[in-house]
Amino acid sequence: MKTLLSATALALLATSGLAETLTLYTSQPNADAQRTVDAFEAANPGVDVEWVRDGTTKLMARLRAEIEAGSPQPDVLLIADTVTLEGMAQAGQLLAYKSDEAQAYDPALYSADGFYHSTKLITTGIVYNTGVESAPTSWDDLVDPAVKGQIAMPSPLYSGAALIHLATLTGDKDLGWDYYNKLADNDARAKGGNGGTFKAVAAGEKPYGMVVDFLAIRNKAEGSPVEFVFPEEGVSYVTEPVAILSTAKNVPAAQKFVDFVLSQNGQDLVLEMGYIPARNDMGVPAGFPARDEIKLMAFDPAKALADADANKAKFADVFGAE
């Protein structure tokens, strides 16, 4: 209903006894976060949600500082990726909650112990400018010498989704680190995040790129000269998981929030926002292929967490990045 302004204000609200308060930290875009909170409050009229919105990296820095100070504020997190939450689970910072709603999900999309549950699928595939002569269909098309110097991609040193993409592709037996070595040899530009990559492709500066699906598909619908491809080998994905902190002050309300975002109504909202719902047997937004036509590549959050620093260092070495 309103954005949290300060820890002091939160403390006053929490002790006032005037309302049952749930505190949410989320990396959703502001408009999406507001819609999520509004829908949850409508379904749970006895709960007032106070929320903070920022990028996952900044939110986690804030939360770490709060934890070190002995005063973590959020009850529940709704952030970009499972790797971050896997790290928190291993550190004992999350509360296990096995929602009944998880029965409608692929087990690969939630923690077996109930520490986190995925809420949507945001895949990374290939975007290309419609002015090109050859349309790609495979990840291998980006290492073709014919497109040397024409590829842009977000850096895993900057983007969490790009780091997961790196972990996914390098973990694939047919691609591996050899694929990233070939990208570097083909003068692929790795810089910044998905937004900058998309702009470079749309403008024709770099006619081929790797980006998250909705960015390309939404902009295409608005007239941008691009096409998005789900490569034949499959796509990597982030899932905007939800989790309850082990220090949550309002566990019952936090559990209600988890149940809501995983429920049919919560997933209908995800679809209305233009994302692929994580729940089984759901539709897809306009412009996306049918769900069974999208191949998700294998991904292990625990392994990605363990390999993160080594992957970043190796990527920096291969691409000459700092």
N, C-alpha and C positions, 0 to 999 in steps of 0.2 A: 504494500500500500504506500509506503514511503521509504526513501533511502535512509539507511543509518548514517548519522552525521558524526557521532563521536562515541567513544567507549563510556564517557561520563553520562551522556544522554541515555545510553542503553542501560547502565546501572540503575538510573533513576526509574526507568520504565519497568525494569525487572523487579524492582522492590516496591513498586507502587501498589500492586495488588489489584489494579483496575482492569487488567486484561491478561489473558494467557499469551505470553510472547514467545515466538520462535525466531531465532536469529539465523539468517541464511547468508553465506558468502558464495557468490556465483561469478563465473566468467561469461555468462550469457550476455549477448548484446542487451543494452538497456531496455529496448522495447520488448524483447523476448522475456527478459526477467520480470518486467512489470506484468505482462500477460500471464506468466506462470504463477506469480504471487496472487494476482487478482482471482485467477481461477481456483487456486487452492483455498483462499480465504472464503470464496463463495461456497465451496464444498465443505468448509470447516469454519462456520461462523463464530465459533468460540476462540479462534486462534488469530492473533494479530502478528503478521510477519514484518520484522525489521530486517532490511537487507543491504548488503554492501556489494557493489559490482566493480570488478577490475579484471585485468588480464590474469591468467592463472599464475604466472611468474610473480607478479606484484602481490597478488592475494596470498600466495604461499610465503613470501617474504614477511608480509604483515603478520600472518598467523604464526610463523616461527618466532617472531619477536614477542608476540603475545604469550606463546608457550614458554619461552625462556623467562618471561617476567612472571610466570605463574598465573596468568589471567586470560586464557584463550576465550574468545567471545562467541564464536559461532556454535550453534547446535548441529547444523547440517551444512554440507558442502555440495555444490552442483558445479563442477569445474570440467576442464577440457578433456582430461585423459586418465586412463586407468593406471599408467605408469606412476604418476604422482601419488595416486591413492594406494597403490601397491606398496610404495615406500612408506607411507604413513601407517598402513596396516602392519608392516613388518616392524615398525617402531612402536607398536602398541598404542597408536594415537586414534584408532578408529574402533567403534563399537560394532560388534557383529549383530546383524539383524537379518533374519531369513524371512523376507516378505513372501506372503502367499502368492503375490502377483508374479513372482519369479518363475512360476510354473509355465507361464506363457512366453518364456524367453529361451533362446539357445543358451545352454550352460556355458558356452565360451564367452558370453557377454556379461557374466557376473562372477563375483568371487564365490567360490564353493563354500567358504565360511560365512558368507553374508556381509563382508566388510564394505563392498560397493556393488552397485548395479548400473549397467549402461542404460541410457535413456534414448539415444538416437544413434544413427550411423552417419558419419561425415567422412566420405571416402576421398582419397587422393588419386586422381587419374591424369590424363593428358588433355591439355587445352591447346588448340591451335587456331591461328588466324585463318579466316576463310579465303584469304588471298594466296595461300600456298598452293603449289601444284600437286603435292602428294599428301593425302590424309593418312595420319598414323593409325595403326590398329593395335600395336604391340609396344611394350617398353623397349624392345630391341630397336624399334624404328628411331629412337632418340640417340642411338649410338651409331647410326648409319653415317659414314663420312659425307654423304650428300647433304646433310643438315649441320655440318660442322660450324660452330660459332653462332648457331641460330636458336639455341636452347636456353631458357631461363628456368630457374627453380629456386624455391625458398631455401635458406640455409638452415640446417639442423642445429647450428650454433645459435640461432635466433628463434626459430619456430619449433614449438613442441610437436606439432603435427608432422613437420618435416623430419624431426628426430625419430618419430615413430615410423614414418615412411622409410627412413634409412634402415632402421632395425628390421623392418619387415622384408625389404628387398634384399638386404645383405644376408638375412637368415634363410632366404629361399635357395634351395640346392641348385637351381638352374640359373640364378642370377648372381647372388653373392657379392663379395667385394669386387670381383672382376668387373661387374656391371658398373660400379661407381668409378673404377679406374678408367673404363672406356668412356664414361661421361666426361671425365676430366680431360682425357685425350681428345675428346670431340669439342673441347672449349665450351662446355656448358657453364653458364654463369650462375653461381650460387650466391645469392645475396638477399638479405632481409627476409620478409615474410611473404605470405600468399598474395596480399594485396598488391605489392610492388611487382611481383611476378605476373599477375594477371594484367596489370596495366601495360607492362612491356609487350605482352602478347597481343592485347587488343589494339595497341598502337602500331603493331607491326615491327617494333624495334627488335624483338626476338619472337619470331612467329610460332615457336613451339615452347610449351612449358608444362610444368607439373604443378597443379593447384588442387585445392579442395573443390568438390563437386558443385556445391550450391553457388559458389562465387561465379563460376563460368555459366551455369545453367540459368541463373536469375538474370545475369547481365545479357545473355543471348536473347532472352525473352523481351528485354528492354531495348533491343536493337543493336547490341554490340556485335561486331563482325567476328564471332568466335564459334567454335564447336567444341564439345567436350566428349572425350572418349573414355570408356571403361575398358582398359586394355585386356586382351584375351588371356593373359597370364593371371589376371586378377588385380585387385586394388587393396591398398592399405587403408586403415580406417581409425578414427578416434570416435569416442562414444559418449562424451559428456556424462560421465557417471555421477551418481548421487551417493553420499555416504554420511553417516552419523559420527560425530566426534566422540571419543571415549569420555571426554569431559563435558558432554552436553548437559545443560541445566534443565532442558525440557525434553526428555527422551520420548514420552508418549506423543508429543506433537511432532517431533522429528520423525518418528515411525509413521505417523499419518502422512507426512510430506513424502516420504519414500514411497509409501503405498500409492499416493495420488499420482506422482509423476510416472509410476510404472503401470497404472491402471489404464483401462480402455479410454476413459475420458482424458487422462493426462497424455496419452499417446496420440489421441485425436488432435490435441492441441499442438503437439510436435509436428504432425502432418500439416495442420493449418499454417504453421510458421514457415513451411517450405523445406522441412528436413525429412529424411527417411526415418520412420519410427524404428526403435530397436525391437519392439514387441512383434512376435510372430503374427503372420496372417493379416498384416496391415497393408494398406495401399502405399503408393509413393506419390510425391508431388508431381505436378505437371512438368513435363520435360525430361523426366527420368525414365529409364527402361524399367520393365517389370522386375519386381524384387528377385525372382528366381533367375533372372538374366545377369545379375550382378554377382560376380565371383569375389568373395572375400578371401584374401590370402591369410595363411596361418600366422598367428601372432601370440606371443607369450609375454604378458606384462612383467612377470618376475624376471625373465631373462633379459628383457629390454632394460629394466631397471639396473640389473647387475652389469650390463654391457654399456650403459649410457656414457660414462666418462671415457672409456676406451674408444667407443664409436666416434665421439666428438673429436678426440685427439687424432684418430686415424683420418677422419674426414678433413680436418684442418691440414694435416700433412699432405693428403692426396690433392686437395684443391688449393693449397698454398694460402689458406685463410688463417686469420688470427683470432 
